[in-house]
């Protein structure tokens, strides 16, 4: 993109697309990761969408990279786009719900992994993940 007045190159400033995946383990709860990098805290597995990748492919890839789980996507849950949802930059997260029957193991940028229910959610959730999980457990979408 070029500035019409001076001809200088202009780099548009756009939000970054991300995905989060709420992984349901049958009869046990959902999988959260403890982040190895800032911002620290427990988080829904997820990350940035790579160029040339669909949102669905990114969700499955991120789930495998962070939890070592092969996940079957059930459905798209909701999109969260508040400009301050990520303290590092403006992101837009498409959240998916998926299922797995495996045993989660922390990998990639996950320091730890845990299985939680509504009653056992940790206090230190990263990003806007408490809001997302409240919506999920209250079946708002």
C-alpha positions in Angstrom: 0.0 0.0 0.0 1.3 3.4 -0.9 0.7 6.8 0.6 -1.2 8.9 -2.0 0.5 12.2 -0.9 4.2 11.1 -0.5 4.4 7.8 -2.3 5.9 6.1 0.9 5.1 2.5 1.5 2.4 2.0 4.2 2.2 -1.2 6.2 -1.4 -1.6 7.3 -1.8 -2.4 11.0 -4.2 -5.3 11.3 -5.1 -7.7 14.1 -3.5 -11.1 14.1 -5.7 -14.2 13.6 -5.4 -16.8 16.3 -7.2 -20.0 17.3 -8.0 -21.6 20.6 -9.4 -25.1 21.1 -11.4 -26.3 24.0 -10.4 -29.9 24.2 -13.0 -32.1 25.9 -11.7 -35.4 27.4 -14.6 -37.7 27.7 -15.9 -37.8 31.2 -12.8 -36.0 32.6 -13.0 -32.3 31.7 -11.2 -29.9 29.5 -7.5 -29.5 28.8 -5.6 -26.3 29.7 -1.9 -25.6 29.4 0.4 -23.7 31.7 2.2 -21.2 29.5 6.0 -21.3 29.3 6.2 -17.8 27.9 4.6 -14.5 28.8 1.9 -13.8 29.4 2.0 -16.6 32.0 -0.9 -18.5 33.4 -3.2 -21.3 32.5 -4.6 -21.1 29.0 -6.8 -22.8 26.4 -4.4 -24.4 23.9 -4.0 -22.3 20.8 -1.9 -19.9 18.9 -1.3 -18.0 15.7 -2.6 -19.1 12.3 0.2 -19.7 9.9 0.1 -18.2 6.4 -1.7 -20.7 4.0 -3.4 -22.6 6.8 -7.1 -22.8 7.5 -8.4 -22.0 11.0 -9.4 -25.6 11.4 -5.9 -26.8 10.5 -4.3 -24.3 12.9 -6.5 -25.5 15.7 -5.7 -29.2 15.2 -2.0 -28.3 14.8 -1.8 -26.1 17.9 -3.7 -28.8 20.0 -1.1 -31.4 18.9 1.9 -29.1 19.4 0.9 -28.0 22.9 -0.9 -31.0 24.4 0.4 -34.0 22.3 -3.3 -34.8 21.6 -4.9 -35.7 18.3 -8.1 -33.8 18.3 -11.3 -34.2 16.3 -13.0 -30.8 15.9 -16.7 -30.8 16.9 -17.6 -27.2 15.9 -16.6 -23.6 15.9 -17.6 -22.1 19.2 -17.3 -18.3 19.0 -15.0 -15.5 17.9 -13.4 -13.1 20.5 -12.0 -9.9 19.2 -11.6 -7.3 22.0 -8.5 -5.3 21.2 -7.1 -5.8 24.7 -7.7 -9.6 24.9 -3.9 -10.2 24.4 -1.5 -7.8 26.2 1.1 -8.3 23.5 -1.0 -7.1 20.5 -4.5 -7.0 19.0 -5.6 -10.6 18.1 -8.8 -12.1 16.9 -9.4 -15.6 18.3 -11.6 -18.2 16.7 -12.4 -20.7 19.4 -13.2 -24.3 18.5 -14.5 -27.2 20.5 -12.8 -30.6 20.0 -12.7 -34.0 21.5 -9.8 -36.4 22.3 -9.4 -39.6 24.1 -5.7 -39.4 24.6 -3.5 -38.5 27.6 -2.3 -34.9 27.4 1.4 -34.2 27.7 2.8 -30.7 27.8 4.9 -29.8 24.7 6.1 -26.8 22.6 5.4 -23.6 24.6 3.4 -25.4 27.3 5.2 -25.9 30.6 2.5 -28.1 32.1 -0.9 -29.5 31.2 -4.0 -30.1 33.3 -7.6 -31.4 33.1 -10.2 -29.1 34.6 -14.0 -28.8 35.1 -16.0 -25.7 35.8 -15.6 -26.2 39.5 -11.8 -26.7 39.3 -10.8 -23.9 36.9 -7.5 -22.2 38.1 -7.5 -18.6 39.2 -4.6 -17.6 37.0 -6.1 -17.8 33.5 -4.3 -16.0 30.8 -5.7 -13.6 28.2 -9.6 -13.5 28.2 -9.8 -17.2 28.7 -11.9 -17.0 31.9 -14.6 -15.2 29.8 -14.3 -17.8 27.0 -14.6 -20.7 29.5 -17.5 -19.0 31.3 -19.3 -18.8 28.0 -18.5 -22.4 27.2 -19.6 -23.8 30.6 -22.7 -21.7 30.5 -23.4 -22.7 26.9 -23.8 -19.1 25.8 -23.0 -19.8 22.2 
